[in-house]
Amino acid sequence: MAWTIASPSSRFSFGASNEIPQNSSRFPRLVPQFWPWEKVKLGPLSVSPMGFGTWAWGNQLLWGYQEAMNNELQETFNLAIDNGINLFDTADSYGTGKLNGQSERLLGKFIRDYQGPKGVRDNIIIATKFAAYPWRLTAGQFVKACQSSLKRLQIERIGVGQLHWSTANYAPLQELALWDGLVAMYEKSLVRAVGVSNYGPKQLLKISDYLKARGVPLCSAQVQFSLLSMAKDQMELKAVCDSLNICLISYSPLGLGMLTGKYTAFKLPRGPRALLFRQILPGLEPLLRSLGEIADKRGKTIPQVAINWCICKGTVPIPGVKSVRQAEENLGALGWRLSLDEMLQLESAAQESPRKMIQNIFQTR
Ligand SMILES: NC(=O)c1ccc[n+]([C@@H]2O[C@H](COP(=O)([O-])OP(=O)(O)OC[C@H]3O[C@@H](n4cnc5c(N)ncnc54)[C@H](OP(=O)(O)O)[C@@H]3O)[C@@H](O)[C@H]2O)c1
């Protein structure tokens, strides 16, 4: 039996089982992507079980961005919103050269131009990240950085203000300015919640204690987390997040594209990714085979299975999307769950892969 919940677009038609009925197409469009109760708490905020990442939006060097892509990016954004995605990850450092800040700028324009219901637009949560540039040495400089992001984003408050990375490894004295910067943004109501990125379990516990003492709740920790990045450190971080009741946001859940199945050692992307892929892809056969087997058995695609694995691990993945097609496909990662056996099969295949993703140079312990 299926029923329909009246909604402005009348698109919420749920089946009786716990799985969301899927479109016959592998790339669903305008069907419910997840149950309302699958939304995830991010401190005071409630976000979709998957967000989208926007690192590519403005990055020519690594991602081949061109301004001619803007219309399609806007359509991609609208499609995501119309399908219930309300979390978008960005950073004040995204955008190369004179395009610095372009990802935030595009998001600002897309939010402003969004034609759907106002309630839906008001519910969009932007999680941006503030770079720990060496010249940002005081809390006031982080407040200024936050104000600049707000201007580019054309919004009054940022959903989650995150520290992009910790300086504990190389400039420990700067770290306190970062933490006080988060406190100041929160106290000035420029951000609704605060989070960190590239913090390891030890450093996460330290900042969590500090923010707690200052009366600022920490809501999220963002880290590279995928079937290619699931070592002891990631699992330890997940356990600490659980103990602190904060959300782990998985970045690069598709291994920068290696877990989509579209690249091989002979079919590499343009740009610097090729160097990394050339090293890792030859050993990825067992994992890609497993992903493919499960995808075929379930009528899904490889990226959908790879993203679903992150969700099943209790994290909120933020796959990067560059086109409507990618967004449509990735939306199909929602509304169903891998079985325990499938999870184990994937993890064991991942263990067999000799090379893992390189970790972010700023990642701390
Ligand atoms: N905190 C940090 O330090 C940090 C670091 C990295 C990323 N992030 C965040 O995490 C987000 C996601 O990570 P990521 O962009 O690095 O990597 P990712 O999500 O693992 O991979 C994204 C890339 O894979 C390809 N792709 C995505 N969906 C696809 C599909 N369905 N079919 C085929 N190809 C597909 C696209 O690139 P191609 O089409 O060019 O292959 C896309 O840009 C970023 O956008 C950013 O917001 C944060």
PDBQT file of the ligand as one rigid body, heavy atoms in Angstrom, charges set to zero:
ROOT
HETATM    1  N1  LIG A 401      37.301  19.771   4.825  1.00  0.00    +0.000 N 
HETATM    2  C1  LIG A 401      38.129  19.534   3.856  1.00  0.00    +0.000 C 
HETATM    3  O1  LIG A 401      39.344  19.729   3.985  1.00  0.00    +0.000 OA
HETATM    4  C2  LIG A 401      37.583  19.001   2.566  1.00  0.00    +0.000 A 
HETATM    5  C3  LIG A 401      38.440  18.367   1.659  1.00  0.00    +0.000 A 
HETATM    6  C4  LIG A 401      37.895  17.850   0.486  1.00  0.00    +0.000 A 
HETATM    7  C5  LIG A 401      36.528  17.979   0.237  1.00  0.00    +0.000 A 
HETATM    8  N2  LIG A 401      35.737  18.622   1.140  1.00  0.00    +0.000 N 
HETATM    9  C6  LIG A 401      34.285  18.790   0.884  1.00  0.00    +0.000 C 
HETATM   10  O2  LIG A 401      33.716  17.540   0.527  1.00  0.00    +0.000 OA
HETATM   11  C7  LIG A 401      33.076  17.628  -0.746  1.00  0.00    +0.000 C 
HETATM   12  C8  LIG A 401      33.152  16.290  -1.471  1.00  0.00    +0.000 C 
HETATM   13  O3  LIG A 401      34.457  15.854  -1.611  1.00  0.00    +0.000 OA
HETATM   14  P1  LIG A 401      35.239  15.906  -2.999  1.00  0.00    +0.000 P 
HETATM   15  O4  LIG A 401      34.547  16.825  -3.914  1.00  0.00    +0.000 OA
HETATM   16  O5  LIG A 401      36.659  16.141  -2.623  1.00  0.00    +0.000 OA
HETATM   17  O6  LIG A 401      35.217  14.426  -3.560  1.00  0.00    +0.000 OA
HETATM   18  P2  LIG A 401      34.123  13.316  -3.825  1.00  0.00    +0.000 P 
HETATM   19  O7  LIG A 401      32.819  13.738  -3.297  1.00  0.00    +0.000 OA
HETATM   20  O8  LIG A 401      34.707  12.059  -3.359  1.00  0.00    +0.000 OA
HETATM   21  O9  LIG A 401      34.110  13.287  -5.427  1.00  0.00    +0.000 OA
HETATM   22  C9  LIG A 401      33.427  14.276  -6.126  1.00  0.00    +0.000 C 
HETATM   23  C10 LIG A 401      33.721  14.181  -7.613  1.00  0.00    +0.000 C 
HETATM   24  O10 LIG A 401      33.387  12.901  -8.130  1.00  0.00    +0.000 OA
HETATM   25  C11 LIG A 401      32.765  13.048  -9.413  1.00  0.00    +0.000 C 
HETATM   26  N3  LIG A 401      31.371  12.585  -9.257  1.00  0.00    +0.000 N 
HETATM   27  C12 LIG A 401      30.486  12.907  -8.273  1.00  0.00    +0.000 A 
HETATM   28  N4  LIG A 401      29.332  12.242  -8.419  1.00  0.00    +0.000 NA
HETATM   29  C13 LIG A 401      29.484  11.458  -9.507  1.00  0.00    +0.000 A 
HETATM   30  C14 LIG A 401      28.654  10.529 -10.163  1.00  0.00    +0.000 A 
HETATM   31  N5  LIG A 401      27.435  10.254  -9.716  1.00  0.00    +0.000 N 
HETATM   32  N6  LIG A 401      29.136   9.917 -11.271  1.00  0.00    +0.000 NA
HETATM   33  C15 LIG A 401      30.377  10.170 -11.730  1.00  0.00    +0.000 A 
HETATM   34  N7  LIG A 401      31.218  11.035 -11.149  1.00  0.00    +0.000 NA
HETATM   35  C16 LIG A 401      30.777  11.683 -10.051  1.00  0.00    +0.000 A 
HETATM   36  C17 LIG A 401      32.848  14.526  -9.772  1.00  0.00    +0.000 C 
HETATM   37  O11 LIG A 401      34.105  14.838 -10.396  1.00  0.00    +0.000 OA
HETATM   38  P3  LIG A 401      34.492  14.474 -11.903  1.00  0.00    +0.000 P 
HETATM   39  O12 LIG A 401      33.229  14.423 -12.706  1.00  0.00    +0.000 OA
HETATM   40  O13 LIG A 401      35.438  15.541 -12.319  1.00  0.00    +0.000 OA
HETATM   41  O14 LIG A 401      35.177  13.140 -11.801  1.00  0.00    +0.000 OA
HETATM   42  C18 LIG A 401      32.850  15.154  -8.391  1.00  0.00    +0.000 C 
HETATM   43  O15 LIG A 401      33.366  16.454  -8.362  1.00  0.00    +0.000 OA
HETATM   44  C19 LIG A 401      33.814  18.787  -1.430  1.00  0.00    +0.000 C 
HETATM   45  O16 LIG A 401      33.078  19.323  -2.510  1.00  0.00    +0.000 OA
HETATM   46  C20 LIG A 401      33.981  19.732  -0.277  1.00  0.00    +0.000 C 
HETATM   47  O17 LIG A 401      32.783  20.443  -0.037  1.00  0.00    +0.000 OA
HETATM   48  C21 LIG A 401      36.239  19.101   2.301  1.00  0.00    +0.000 A 
ENDROOT
TORSDOF 0
